[in-house]
């Protein structure tokens, strides 16, 4: 008899927690309904339990529950006390948990809880959203004599739940790409009861929660961080150690004598100017910039990109040590000791300054040769720390397209951006949200500005640098929860990226298709439709459009 949102007991029609029922059958209290609809301009409201949208007028009082609530209050008081003592006001005396009268035991207080795989997308940056759904997770499976057999059985069950969850979240029509879907089909460990974990794993979770305190979401994130262990996933890291990593985040070169810790000259207002130029917003959204302030990063952006790379790897190293993992780190430019180091050897990597070019395609191919799921039988997560475009972008994009089309098996790639240069930000923006297996996380200041513009969080400053660094390990597997942009994508954008992705892939496989369609029809369509109606047909705000690759030399500066 509790509201599944605020957990207060329902009251009768004269109380403060009157039960309100949605057309879908779910019931919440009136106070929570008011909180949900506050500030909404439309006439529709979304059920917080199953996310079904309906007109506000169709949400009515659940009179059956009102009667039950009134009967429960009366059944707790003797008849004489009811005559002599007035009913206490809701705010003066807390309710106790009552038992249903025998005649009403068969009444259901609200719709049945959701199945585990029916849990929809959860905004992991706003606690109010990911605690809203009331679902049923069975207790952990009974452990057989062999722990390995139990772990394998658990993995199979959770993979089945994960596939069902992604199938349910895939928005119609199903033949169009939906970036809320990872393709790996994993069930988030944070949604499980503790009985699903071994004592050793529970100890890890406790240590991870302590390590992740600065993220602001330590409890839930600690569970999801066990994903590589629970699902037996290989992790590999690609580190860009090209010469440009000597520069600071703005592309300025600190004095050579300052060494690794050196900073370039601070220029007040440079960060805000960079964000305004790189993320101008559409024609109808630019005015909102006046209310947005740059995020405070604990590491000054005037530091070298190489310094930021070390910060990221040090954080990941602590996390991997707790889980007993030691992934390989691949350097784009090898040194005298080789091009591969273990994560536990992070400090050795940074004894040498960065130098060389950015052969990202060659290094990705090397990682895929070593760990491709097609040969190892294990899924693979590649974390790439880089500051911008590769030497050969055509070859690099071809590798990413093969990964997206599962040529190598179940591979996920997360590109972590380490640059605040306008051209680099635009490149990451273009790579972002075009595939389901390739995710990009830009510099902290850029991601925070995007979150501000899209109003992902109600609380200012909720996106921390620690969360920014750590979410790289889970965003690819649970994009509906950690990739804040995917639930906001509209049908136009989904249709555009589906057509664009198919065209690019077929153009690589068939030279005739590339000549007639990729290089002929698509650019002509782009120009004939007014740059795809100035980006609107691409699913973007008016004024923000993506230029076909063959037209970039002519239109990039427009």
N, C-alpha and C positions, 0 to 999 in steps of 0.2 A: 504493500500500500504506500510505497514511497515514489516520489517523482524521480525518474532515472537521471535527471540532470542535476538538481540541487540536493536530492536525497532527503527532502523534507516530506513529512506525512501529508497526504491529501486531506483537505478539509471539505466540509459541506459547502453549499452555495453561498453562505455568508462569511466564509473564512478568507484567508489570504492565499491559500494554495488550492484553489478550485481546480479540479482536473479538467483539462481541455483535450478533446480527442480529435485527431487528424483523420481525413478520409482513408488513409492507409491503415488505420487501426491503432496506431501508437498514441499514447497518452502522456502528456506532461502537465505541470501545474501552470496556472495563469501567470504567475510571476515570471517564470522562465519564458513563456510565450511573449510577454511584453518585452522582455530583454532581447529576445531574438528579433522581433519586428521593429524595435526602436531604431530610428535612423534610416529605415528602408523606404525608398521612394515608390517602389512598385506596389502592386496590389496582391502579389503572391508571397507565400511564405514557404520555406523549405523545412520538412520534418528533420529534426536533428538526429534522428535514429536511423532512418533509411534514406534520407536525402531526397524524398519524393516531394516535388513542388505542387502546390495547390493554392487556390485563392484563399485569402485570409477569411473571407466570409464563410467558407466551408468548415472552418475549425469551430466546433461547437462544444458546449459543456457536456461532460460525461455524467449524466444524471444518475446512472447506475452506481458509479463510484461515489457520487455525492451521498446517495442513500446509505451505502455501505459505511462511509466515513461517519455519518451521523449516528448510525446504529452502533458502531464501535464505541463512540464516546459515551453513549447512553448505557451500553452494557457494562461499562467499567464503574458505574456509580450505582449504589443502592437507590431504590425508588424514593425513600424518605430524604436521602441526601440530595437527590435531583430536585425535590420540591423546596428544600431549604437553602441550597447552595447554588448560586448562579453559575452557569458554564464559564470557566476561566477564559480570558481572552488569549488568542494564540501567542502573543508575544510575552505574556506574563508567566506561562508555565509550559515547559516542553512536553510534547507527547511522549508516551512510552509505546513500545511496539505491541500492538494488540493482536489477538487471535480472531480470525473470522468466526462469526456465529455459525453454528452447525448448519443452519438453513442456507447459508450463503457461501459455504466452502468451495462450491463449484464455480464461483464467479472469478473471472480473470481480471486483475487490476489494469492490465494494459495488454498490448500485443505481445506475443511470445518473443523472447530474446533472439537476436540474429545468430545464424550459424557462423562458425569461425571465418569462413571464406566470404561471408557477406559483408564484412567490414569494408566500408568504402575508403576513399582517399582521406588522409588525416594531415592537417597542416601541423608539422612538427615544430613550427616556430611559434605556435600559439596554443598554450596548454588548454584553453577553454574549448578548443575544437577537438583535440584528440582524446579528451576524457568524456565526450558527449555520448558516444555510442555505447549502448548496453548490449553486449553479445555474450554468448555462451561458449566457453572453451573447456572441453572435457579435461579431466585430470590426466596427467601423464600416463602413458601406456605402462603396463606392468613390466618390470625389468626381468628378462630371462636370466638364465645362468651365465650366459656370455654377455659381457658389457658391449663388445663389438657388435653383436647381433642386435642388441637393443638400440645402439646408436644408428645402425643402418636402417632399422625399422622406423625409428623416429624421423630420419632424414626422408624416407620415402613418403611417410604420412604428411610431413610438412611441405614437401614438394607438391604433393597432390592438392593440398589446401592452397598453396601459392598459385598453382595454375588455375584453380577454380576462381580464386580472388581476382586474378588478372583478367580472366574471361568475363567476369561480372563487371569489372570496372571499365572494360573497353567500351567506349561510347559508340553508338550506332552512327552510321553504318559500319559494320565490322571490317569491310574490305579497305577502309581508309585508315592510315596510320594514326595511332593514338599514343602520344608520348608519356601517358601515365603508365604504360605497359613497358616493362623492362625486357621481356622475352625470356628471362631466366626462370620465372615462375617460382620465386622464393616467398615463404611466409614469414612475416616479421617476428622475430623472437620476442619482442617487447609485448606481444599480445598473448603470450603463453603464461600458464601458471608455473610456479616454481617447481612443481613436480615433474616438469619436462626436462629439467636440467640435472646433471650429475653434481655431487658435492664439490668436485673440483671446479666445475663451471660456475657454480654459485659463488665460490671464493673469488674466481676471476671477475665476476660481475661486481662484487663488492669493491675490489681494488680498482676496477675501471670506473666505477661511480665516483670514487674519490679523485681519480685522475681527471675526470671530465667535469668537475665542479664549475669551472669557469665558462662552460658552454651554456649554462642556464637550463639545461635539459639532461642532467647527468643520469637520472634514474632510467628513463626510457632509452636513451642513447647507449647506455652501458650494455643493455640486453642486445640491441641490434648490432653492436660491434662484434658480437660472437659469430656473426654470419659466416666468415671464412672457416671457422672451426666446425660449426654445426653442419654446413653443407660441403665441407671438404673442398674448398676453393683455393686455387693457387693465386698468389699475389706477386706481381712484379712491378718494379718502379723504374721509369725512364727519367733520367735527370739531364736537363739541358745545361751543359757546361761550356757553351759557346762563348766567344769573346764579348757578346752583347750583355751577358750576365754581370759584367763588371760595372755596368751603368746602374743608376738608381732607377726607381720605378717610373720617373718622368722622362727617362732617356738622357739624363745629364751624367757626366762622368766626374765622380769625386776625385779629389787629388790622389795620385798614386801612393804618396807617402802615408796616407791615412790607413791603408791596409783594409782588412776584411770589415772592420767596424766603422770604417769611414763613412761620412755623409757629405752630400753636396750642399751647396749654399741654399738655405731655406728661402723660399719666395712666398710670402703671404698671399693667399688668394689663388695660387696656382692650381691647387687641387679642385676647388670649386669651378674654376675656369675650364679645366680639363673635363670634368664631368658634364658641364653644360654643353661643350662642343661635341663630346663623344656620345652622349645620351640626350639629344635635344628633345626627345618626345615628338609626338605628332603635332599637327597644326592646332588641334583642339586641346592639347594637354600641356603645352609649354608654359602656360601661365602658372601652373602649380609649382614650378621650381622655386618661386619666391618663398615658399614655406618650408623648403627642404634644406637641412644643414648637413654638411659632410660628416661621416661617421668618425669617431675617434678610434684610431688604430693604435694599439700599444707599441707597435713598431713603426717608427717614423718612415714615411714613404721616400724620404731623401736617402735612406739606406740603400746599399747595393742590392740588386736582385739576388745575387749570390748569397747575401746575408739572409734574405727572406727564405731562400731555398733551404738553407741550413736550419732555420727555425721550423719549417714544415717537417723536415726529416727527423729532427730531434723529437718533435711531438709524436710522430708516427712510430718512432723507435720505442718510446716508452709503452705505447699501446701494444705493439707487437710482442714486446718482452713479456708483458703480463699474460698474453695468450700463448706464449711459447712458440712464436713464429719468428723467422729470420729471413724475410724475402730478399731476393737479389735486386740490386740497384745497377742499372745499365747506364753508363755514361755515353753521351753522344760522341765525345772525343776521348779516346783512351789515352792513358798516360803510360809511364814506364812500367807500372805494375799491372797494366791491363785495362779492360773496359768494364769489368764486373766487380762489384763489391757486395758483401753482405750488409744488410741494414745495420747490424751491430758494429760495422766499421765506418759509420758516418763521419766521425771526426777525422779519419784518415783521408777521406775524399776531399775535405775542405782545407787540407794542408797545401794543396796546389791551387793556384788561381785559374779561373776559367779561361779557355782560349779555343780557337777553332771556329768551325761553322756549325750548321744545324742539319745534319743528315737524319732527320727524324724517321723518314721512311725506311732507311736501312736498319736502324736500330729496332724499330717495331717489327720488321721482318725477322730479325735475330731472336727477339723475344718469342715470337710466334713459332719459330723453329724449335725452340727449347721447350715451350710449355703449351703448344697448341692442344686444345681438348681432344681434337681428332686423334691424337697419338697418345696422350696421357690419360684420357678418360675423365679428367677433372675440369670443371669450369675455370676460367682465367679472368682475373681483374688486373688491368694495366693502369697504373697511376703515372701520368706524365706531367712533370713540372717543366714548363717552358715559358718563354717570354714573347713568343710570336710565331710568325710563319716559318715553315721549313724551307730548306734550300730548293727542293723540287716539289712544289705544291701539287702538281699533277700526280706524281708518284705517291705522295703522301695521301691525297684524297682517294686514290685507287686502293691503297691499303685499308683505309677506313671503310670504303664501300664494300670491300670483301669481308671485313669484319661484320658490318651491318647485315650482309646477306648470308652470314653464317657459313662462309667457305671454310673457316677454321674450326667451326663448332661454337660452343657457348662461350664467347669472349665479350667482355665489357671493357670500355676504355673511358677513363676520366681525364680530361685535359685541364690542368690547373694553371691558370694564368698568373704571370708574375710581371705585369707591365701596366702602366697607366698612360702609355703613349696612345694618342687618338687612333692611329692606324692599327695598332695591335688590338685595341678594344673592339674596333670595327670587325677585325678578322675573327675574334672570338664570338662576337655577336652573330656573325654569319654562320659559323660552325655550330652555334648553339641552336637547339631545338630543330634539327633537321633529320635526326636519326633517333632510334630508340636504344641503340647500344653504344652510342657515342655521346657523352655528356661533357659540358664545359662548365668550369667554375672560374669566374674571372677574379681579378684582384678584389680584395675585401671591400675597398671603397666603392667599387663599381657594383658589386652584388648588393651592398647595403642601399645604394641609391635606387637600384631596381626594386628592392623590397619596399622602399619608401614610396616610390611612384605607383606601385601596384597595390599598396596598402595591405600587404600580407599580414602584418602584425599590428595590433592595436596599441601596443606599448612601445614607445620610442626607445631605441637602444637595446632592444631584445635580441638583435642579431650580433653576436659577439665574435671577436677574432678567433677565439678558441673553437666555437661552433663552425666557423668558416673553414678552419683547417681540418677538423675531424670529420665533417660531413662528407668529405671526398670518399671515404671508405664505405659509405652506405647509399649515397645518392643514386648510383647506377642500379642497385638492386631494388630500391624502393622509391622510384621517382615520383609516384603519386603522393608520397609523404614528405620527401626531402627536397625535391626539385619544385620549388614554389611556383614556377611558371607553367608547368604542365596542366594543372587543373583549370587554368585560366584560358587555355588556348581554345579558339573558336573553330567552328566547322570550316570556315574559309581557309584558315591557316593549315588545318589538318589536310584538307584537299590539296592545297598548294604543295606542301612538303612531300605528299605521297606522289604526285605527278613529277615533281622535281627530282625526287630520289630515284624513281623508276627511269626517268629520262637519262639521268647521269649514269646509272648502272647499265642500261641497255646500250648507251653510247660507247661504253668501254668494251662491251662484248661484241658489238657489231659496227664496223666502220661506216657502213651505209647509213645506219640509223644516226650515227654521230654527224654525218655530212648533211643529211636531209632534215633531221628533226632538231638535234641539239644545236647545230650551227646555223640552221636555216629557219625552220618554222617557229621555234621558241623565241628567238630574238625578234622576229617579225611580229609575233603575237604580243610581245612585251611592249614594243613601240606602238603598235596599232591600238592597243587598249589603254594608251596614256600611262605607260609604266605600271600596267596592271591597276589602273585607276588609282595611281599614286600610292600604291601599297595596300589599299583597302581589300582588293581581291586576294592578296597574299595573306590576309588575316592580320595585318598590322594596322597601326594608327595611320590616318591619312598623312602623307608627307614622309613616311618611312617605307622604303621599298628596297627589295633586293635585286641587284642588277645581274643579268646572265653573265657568265664568265667571259664569253667571247666579246661582250660589249664593255667590259670593265675599262680597257684602255681608253675608250672614247668618252665614257660617261662617269668615270669614278670621281672626277673632280666637280661634277655638277651638284 
